[in-house]
Amino acid sequence: MQDDTIFGKIIRREIPADIVFEDDDVIGFRDVAPQAPVHVLFVPKTPIATLNDLTGAQAGLMGKLVLAATHYARREGFAADGYRIVMNCNRDGGQTVFQLHLHLLAGAPLGHFGARG
């Protein structure tokens, strides 16, 4: 059950998190294992396990999720420099917590997506 994920527990305040954004529909908090100087997770408060589970009726919620991330980027002053938003779907896509969420990564040059050294 999605509500039993670590994100569900954060939403219910059962475990602590460094919350940096919250409204009626979305919560944003710093990732405990950051992959960039800024690494914030934005999670809808509605239980949705994966991108595959979205319905057309939830399109507005997806928009709110993205807008929460862009609002945070502007508020924190790094929107003009740039940032990356990533969403993973299922295990082969890199999803480890089965509650829909997006990663906002910023604070340093992130390189070209898919670039190989």
C-alpha positions, 0 to 999 in steps of 0.5 A: 500500500502506497500510504506505507511508503517512506513518503506517506510517513513523511506526509503524515509527519510520522518521520522527520524530513527537511520540508521546503515546500508544502501546499494542499496537494504537494509536499517538497523535501530535501533528499537524504542522499542528494545527487546534486548540491540541491536535490529536492523531492516533490511528492503529491499527497494523493496516493499514486504508485507510479507514472503508469497509475496516473489517470486523465483526471490527475493531469491537474495534479501533475501540473501542480507537482511540476509548478511546485518544483519551478516555484521552488527553483525561482524562490531559491534563486537558481531557476535562471541558472538551470535545473533538472527535473527527473521522474522514474517509473518502476524498477528498471526506470530507477524508481525505489519508492513506489509513490509518484515523485519528481526529483529537482536537481540543481546547484551545479552544472549537471551535464548533458542528459545521457552524456557518457564520459 
